[in-house]
Amino acid sequence: MISRARRTTSLALSAALTRAGLIALRASAPGGRRRWERTNHAGRPVGLYAGPAAVAGAAVGAWRTRPAVGAAVAAAGFCGAYDDVVGAGDSRRGFAAHLSALRDGEVTSGAVKLFGVAGAGLVAGAVLKERPLDKLLAGVVIAGAAHFVNLLDVRPGRAAGAVLVLGAPGLLRRGEGAELAAAAVGAAAAVLPDDLGERVMIGDTGAHALGAALGAAVVAGNGRTGLLAHAVALTVAAVHGDRVSAAARGPVGR
């Protein structure tokens, strides 16, 4: 009963905070609306308001379960925000392009995001698991999930919808896994209608935060075998998904 109550509270809190943040940001547009506007795949102007709102909802929801995990979700969102702002005009896509630039002495926003999200994942994984190998696998799963959800963010609603579909089964679990799944699902559900309606987009900011929260839920609900299976699957998705994402994304976003 306690676990069910906490799961329900996390779901409601995450959704409410995300929705309130989205409404507030869209109404005030700090720094001016031009700073928040992007052009989507169909050439329509959309706002990035859903990204920070999703970070707030997912991070606070996760914080209730494990403060360090909530901080990691927020950090993943911050890294995504840095890329959304600084890397808005950068046409390079995929790990290879950013690592190649790093070898040449250029620190791109994509490289900052890559290593920042990886670090956040490892920190959260270290908190959620006890054994060294499990901690490492957990970090791979959390960072990999953040990247995977971002890869899906090439059309309206795909990333948030995927978090709903993949996170919903976790709500049936008990314990921390269910609570963390609730944080991810609540935030995703709150932004999905406006995302599908092409009024806003979650951007790298929201995609990485939602993915990190989803990954943390997977970690909390699985032992070593499950962690290994998810880590392998997400690594394969990362290796092959960058090429698809690079082809699908326009120069200024989805």
C-alpha positions as CSV (number, residue, x, y, z in Angstrom):
1,M,0.0,0.0,0.0
2,I,2.8,2.4,0.9
3,S,4.6,1.7,-2.4
4,R,1.4,2.2,-4.4
5,A,0.7,5.5,-2.6
6,R,4.3,6.7,-3.3
7,R,4.1,5.7,-6.9
8,T,0.8,7.5,-7.4
9,T,2.2,10.6,-5.6
10,S,5.3,10.6,-7.8
11,L,3.2,10.2,-11.0
12,A,0.8,13.1,-10.0
13,L,3.6,15.3,-8.7
14,S,5.8,14.9,-11.8
15,A,2.8,15.5,-14.2
16,A,1.6,18.5,-12.3
17,L,5.0,20.2,-12.0
18,T,5.7,19.5,-15.7
19,R,2.4,20.9,-16.8
20,A,2.7,24.0,-14.5
21,G,6.2,24.6,-15.7
22,L,5.2,24.4,-19.4
23,I,2.3,26.8,-18.9
24,A,4.5,29.3,-17.0
25,L,7.4,29.2,-19.4
26,R,5.1,29.6,-22.4
27,A,3.4,32.6,-20.8
28,S,6.6,34.4,-19.7
29,A,9.2,33.2,-22.2
30,P,12.2,34.4,-20.2
31,G,14.7,36.3,-22.4
32,G,12.2,36.7,-25.2
33,R,10.3,34.3,-27.4
34,R,13.0,34.2,-30.1
35,R,15.3,32.5,-27.7
36,W,12.8,29.7,-27.3
37,E,11.7,29.2,-30.8
38,R,12.9,26.5,-33.2
39,T,11.7,25.2,-36.5
40,N,10.5,21.6,-36.6
41,H,10.6,19.0,-39.4
42,A,7.6,20.5,-41.1
43,G,9.0,24.0,-41.1
44,R,6.6,25.2,-38.3
45,P,7.8,27.3,-35.4
46,V,7.7,25.5,-32.1
47,G,8.8,26.5,-28.6
48,L,11.3,24.6,-26.4
49,Y,9.2,25.2,-23.3
50,A,8.4,21.6,-22.8
51,G,12.1,20.6,-22.2
52,P,12.8,22.5,-19.0
53,A,9.3,21.7,-17.8
54,A,9.9,18.0,-18.3
55,V,13.3,18.2,-16.5
56,A,11.7,19.8,-13.5
57,G,8.9,17.3,-13.2
58,A,11.0,14.2,-13.8
59,A,13.8,15.4,-11.5
60,V,11.6,16.2,-8.6
61,G,9.7,13.0,-9.0
62,A,13.0,11.0,-9.0
63,W,14.3,13.1,-6.1
64,R,11.5,11.8,-3.9
65,T,12.9,8.3,-4.4
66,R,16.6,8.9,-4.4
67,P,17.9,12.5,-4.3
68,A,21.1,11.6,-6.2
69,V,19.0,10.1,-9.0
70,G,16.9,13.3,-9.1
71,A,20.1,15.3,-9.4
72,A,21.4,13.0,-12.2
73,V,18.1,13.5,-14.1
74,A,18.5,17.2,-13.7
75,A,22.1,17.1,-14.8
76,A,21.2,15.1,-17.9
77,G,18.6,17.7,-18.8
78,F,21.1,20.5,-18.2
79,C,23.6,18.9,-20.6
80,G,20.8,18.6,-23.2
81,A,19.9,22.3,-22.6
82,Y,23.5,23.3,-23.2
83,D,23.4,21.5,-26.6
84,D,20.0,23.0,-27.4
85,V,21.3,26.5,-26.9
86,V,25.0,26.4,-27.8
87,G,24.8,23.7,-30.5
88,A,21.7,25.0,-32.2
89,G,23.6,25.9,-35.4
90,D,26.0,22.9,-35.4
91,S,25.2,20.5,-38.2
92,R,27.4,17.7,-36.8
93,R,25.5,14.7,-35.6
94,G,26.5,11.5,-33.8
95,F,29.2,10.5,-31.4
96,A,31.8,10.0,-34.2
97,A,31.6,13.6,-35.4
98,H,31.9,15.1,-31.9
99,L,34.7,12.8,-30.8
100,S,36.6,13.6,-34.0
101,A,36.3,17.3,-33.3
102,L,37.5,16.6,-29.7
103,R,40.6,14.9,-31.1
104,D,41.3,18.0,-33.1
105,G,41.1,20.1,-30.0
106,E,37.5,21.4,-30.4
107,V,35.1,20.9,-27.5
108,T,31.7,20.8,-29.1
109,S,28.4,21.1,-27.3
110,G,27.7,17.5,-28.3
111,A,30.9,16.3,-26.6
112,V,29.9,18.2,-23.4
113,K,26.5,16.5,-23.6
114,L,28.0,13.1,-24.2
115,F,30.4,13.1,-21.3
116,G,28.1,15.0,-19.0
117,V,25.2,12.6,-19.5
118,A,27.6,9.6,-19.1
119,G,28.9,11.0,-15.8
120,A,25.4,11.6,-14.5
121,G,24.4,8.1,-15.4
122,L,27.4,6.7,-13.6
123,V,26.6,8.7,-10.5
124,A,23.0,7.5,-10.4
125,G,24.1,4.0,-11.1
126,A,26.5,4.0,-8.3
127,V,23.8,5.1,-5.9
128,L,21.2,2.5,-7.1
129,K,23.5,-0.6,-7.1
130,E,26.0,-2.0,-4.6
131,R,28.5,-4.1,-6.6
132,P,31.1,-2.5,-8.8
133,L,30.1,-4.3,-12.0
134,D,26.4,-3.5,-11.4
135,K,27.2,0.1,-10.8
136,L,29.0,0.3,-14.2
137,L,26.2,-1.5,-16.0
138,A,23.6,0.7,-14.3
139,G,25.5,3.8,-15.5
140,V,25.5,2.5,-19.1
141,V,21.8,1.8,-18.9
142,I,20.9,5.2,-17.6
143,A,23.1,7.2,-20.0
144,G,22.1,4.8,-22.9
145,A,18.4,5.3,-22.2
146,A,18.9,9.1,-22.2
147,H,20.6,8.9,-25.5
148,F,18.1,6.4,-26.9
149,V,15.1,8.7,-26.1
150,N,16.9,11.6,-27.7
151,L,17.5,9.6,-30.8
152,L,13.7,9.1,-31.1
153,D,13.0,12.8,-30.9
154,V,12.9,13.4,-34.6
155,R,9.1,13.8,-35.0
156,P,6.4,15.2,-32.7
157,G,5.5,13.0,-29.8
158,R,7.8,10.1,-30.6
159,A,10.2,10.5,-27.6
160,A,7.6,11.4,-25.0
161,G,5.3,8.6,-26.4
162,A,8.1,6.1,-26.2
163,V,8.8,7.0,-22.6
164,L,5.1,6.4,-21.8
165,V,5.0,3.0,-23.6
166,L,8.3,1.8,-22.2
167,G,7.7,3.2,-18.7
168,A,4.1,2.1,-18.2
169,P,5.0,-1.6,-17.4
170,G,7.4,-0.3,-14.7
171,L,4.4,1.2,-12.9
172,L,3.2,-2.4,-12.1
173,R,6.4,-3.1,-10.2
174,R,7.0,-2.5,-6.5
175,G,9.5,-0.4,-4.8
176,E,11.9,2.2,-6.3
177,G,11.5,1.0,-9.9
178,A,7.8,1.8,-9.9
179,E,8.4,5.2,-8.3
180,L,11.1,6.2,-10.8
181,A,9.0,4.9,-13.7
182,A,6.1,7.1,-12.4
183,A,8.4,10.2,-12.4
184,A,9.3,9.6,-16.1
185,V,5.8,8.7,-17.2
186,G,4.2,11.6,-15.4
187,A,6.4,14.2,-17.0
188,A,6.1,12.5,-20.5
189,A,2.3,12.5,-20.2
190,A,2.2,16.1,-19.3
191,V,4.1,17.3,-22.4
192,L,2.8,14.8,-24.9
193,P,-0.4,16.6,-26.0
194,D,1.4,19.8,-26.9
195,D,4.3,17.9,-28.4
196,L,2.0,16.0,-30.7
197,G,0.1,19.2,-31.5
198,E,3.4,20.7,-32.7
199,R,3.0,23.6,-30.3
200,V,6.2,22.8,-28.3
201,M,9.1,20.4,-28.5
202,I,11.1,18.7,-25.7
203,G,14.4,19.1,-27.4
204,D,17.6,17.5,-26.1
205,T,16.8,19.0,-22.7
206,G,13.6,17.1,-22.1
207,A,14.6,14.0,-24.1
208,H,17.7,13.4,-22.0
209,A,16.0,14.0,-18.7
210,L,13.1,11.7,-19.5
211,G,15.5,9.1,-20.8
212,A,17.6,9.2,-17.7
213,A,14.6,8.9,-15.4
214,L,13.4,5.9,-17.5
215,G,16.8,4.3,-17.4
216,A,17.0,4.8,-13.6
217,A,13.6,3.0,-13.3
218,V,15.0,0.1,-15.4
219,V,18.1,-0.1,-13.2
220,A,16.1,-0.1,-10.0
221,G,13.9,-2.9,-11.2
222,N,16.5,-5.3,-12.6
223,G,19.3,-7.5,-11.4
224,R,22.6,-8.1,-13.2
225,T,21.2,-10.2,-16.0
226,G,18.6,-7.6,-16.8
227,L,21.1,-4.8,-16.6
228,L,23.5,-6.6,-18.9
229,A,20.7,-7.2,-21.5
230,H,19.6,-3.6,-21.4
231,A,23.1,-2.3,-21.6
232,V,23.9,-4.4,-24.7
233,A,20.6,-3.4,-26.4
234,L,21.1,0.3,-25.7
235,T,24.7,0.2,-26.8
236,V,23.6,-1.4,-30.1
237,A,20.9,1.2,-30.5
238,A,23.4,4.0,-29.9
239,V,25.9,2.6,-32.5
240,H,23.3,2.2,-35.2
241,G,20.9,4.9,-34.2
242,D,23.2,7.9,-34.7
243,R,23.3,7.3,-38.5
244,V,19.5,7.3,-38.6
245,S,19.1,10.3,-36.4
246,A,21.6,12.3,-38.5
247,A,19.7,11.6,-41.6
248,A,16.3,12.4,-40.0
249,R,17.2,15.6,-38.3
250,G,17.3,19.0,-40.0
251,P,20.0,21.6,-39.4
252,V,18.0,23.3,-36.6
253,G,16.1,20.5,-34.9
254,R,13.2,18.3,-35.6
